[in-house]
């Protein structure tokens, strides 16, 4: 969970080793439920994608994993249109491989205040409700993604995480874009939750994900 362009998709890409759509503007406009399944006897990894959770019966098989981001964008546009709207209809993806753990990751649309060309007036409410719906599930681990230069006290993701997980037992802070920090950022204080900075029970992890330029340069 986090604001638009905080680096959520890039983070999940790093965790899953699966290429996901990324860009400068809002790219995740529907929830993406990404299931990784470990199978020792699979020689080459493949993906199943669809809007029905029963991917074995109703999913489309993707053998070339490089094309998966384009398939996700295609399906997103089919569900939510091409004008930047956010919709609560998830895309399901299952990646089967012999070198991954079995786990489920959920990429949520970023908390957004204004939509492109004001096409969706209630986009802030829509994105907040989506985040709250998924993080309220007590079986979920919440990754609150916050760019290093942001004021953590203003993070809506952290605020909502504290409301559904008041004791902080399943909330982890993830600080992205640490390479943009200057000497006066005092990033170590932010990561330690010292001084006037927001503290999380499980603390923060700093990461440096691929930028859109890194993706273009492979």
N, C-alpha and C positions, 0 to 999 in steps of 0.2 A: 504494500500500500504506500502511496506517496503522491506528490503533485505531478502534474503533466511534465514530461521531459526530465524527471528526476533521475532516470536511469534504471527503471524497474525491468524493462524488457532486456536491457543489456546485462543486468544482474542475473536474471533467470537463464539467459543464454550462457553465461559463464558457469552457472551451477549445473546446467543440464548438458552442456556441450552440444546443444541443438541450435542451429541458426534460426533467429526469429526476426520479424520485420523491425526495422529501426529507422528513425529519421528525425529531422529537426522539429516537426510538428506532431500533433497527436496521432499516434500510430495504432495504439491499442484502444479500440472503440467498442469492443465486446469482451467479456471475460474469456480468457484462453485457459482451458483446463488441459494441462500437459502431463500425460502419464508416461513415465519411463518404466519399461518392463525388461528385466534381465532374463535372457534365454541363452544358455551356454552353447546350444547347438546351432545358433544362427550365425552364418558366415558373414553376411553383409547386413548392416542395419537398414531398417525401413520404417516408414511411418504410415499410420492410418489417420485420416482426417474426415470430419463430418460434423453435422449439427445434432446428430443423434448419439447419445452416449454408448449405444451398442455398436461400436465401430467394427467388430468382427463381422457383423451381418450387414451393416448399412454404411460403413466407412469407405472412403476412396483410398486405395493404396498408392503410396508415393515411394518409388524405388530410388530416385535421384534426390538425395536429401538437400542438395543445393537449391532445388525448386520449391522446397517447403515454405519459405517466407512468402513467395509469390502466391502459393495456394491459400495461405492464411489471409493475405490481403484480398484476394479474389472472393473468398468466402465472407470476409468482413464487409466488403462492399455489397455483397448479395443480401446480407442480413440487415446492415445499418445504412445502406445507401452510400453515395459518393460525396455527401456534403458535410461530413465531419460530425454527424450525430453519434451519440453514445446510446447503446441499446443493451438491455439485460437479457441477452440470448447467447449463451456460451458456445464457443467453438471447442470441440473435443479433438485432441490429438494424442495418439499413442505412438511412442517410439520404441521399437523392439531392437535390442542390441545385446551383444555378448560382453560388452565392456561398460555397462552402466548399472547403477543401483536400481532397485524397484522402488519408486516413489512418485508422488503426485505434486506438481507445482502449479500454482494458479497465478496467471498474469492478469492484473485488473487494470481497467482504464484509470488514468491519473485523475486526481481531484482537480477539476477545471472550473474556472470562474466565468470565462467567456468563450463561446463557440465561434468558429470562423464565420464571418459575415452575419453573426447573430442568428444562425439557422436553427439553433436549439436554445430557446430562452431559459429553460430550466436545467441547463447542463450541470450547474453546480449542485443542485438538489439531486439530480440523477446520478452523478458520480459519487456523491456522499452516500446515498442510499445503497449503491452497489458495494462500496467498500464496507459499510457497516454490516450488510447482509452476510458477506463472506467471513469477515473477521470475528463476527459474533459466535460462530461455530467454535465450541470449546476444544474441538479436536485439531484446530488449525494452529500452526505456528505463524505468528505475524512478523513479517519483515517490514519494518518502517524504513522506507528509503528516503534519505534526505541528502541533497547536495551539500558539500562541505561549506560553501560560502553562505548558505541560508541560515537564518536565525531559527534554531531548533525550537525555540519557544513558540514560534508561529506555525509550526508544522501541524496541519490538520490531521495528518495520518497518526502522529504521536498522540494528539489529543483524543482521537476516537479510540485508539488502541488502549489508552489508559481508562477510558470509560467502560470498555468491555472486558478488560483484563487489569483490574485495579491493583492487583498484587504483582503484576509484571512477570508472571510465571511462564508466559509463552510469547513475549514480545522482545524482539531483538532489533536494535537499531543498526542500519547499514548506511554508512556515509560514503557517497559516491563523489566522483570528480575531485578527488583530493589533490590531483596534479595541478589544479587551478589555484591552490592556496598560495597566498603570499606570506611573508614573515609576520605580518600583523594580524593574521587570521586567528592565531592562538588555537590551532586545530587540536593540539594535545589536551587543552583544557576542555574543549567540546567533547572529545572522545572519552575523557575520564569523568565527564559530568561534574567538573569542579567549578567553584565560583558561582556565578549566576546562571550557569548552563543547566539544561534539562538533564536529569539523571534517569537512566533506565536500570531496572534491577539486573537484567542480563547484559547490560552495557551495549557498546557500539563496536562494529567492525568496520574498518576503513578499506575500501576497495577502489581499484582503478580498472574500469571496464573499457571495452573498445569504443571509440568514438565513431560517428558516422564516417569520418575521414579514414580511420583505421579499417573500417569495413570495406570502403571503396578501394583501398590500397591492398586489401587481402592480408 
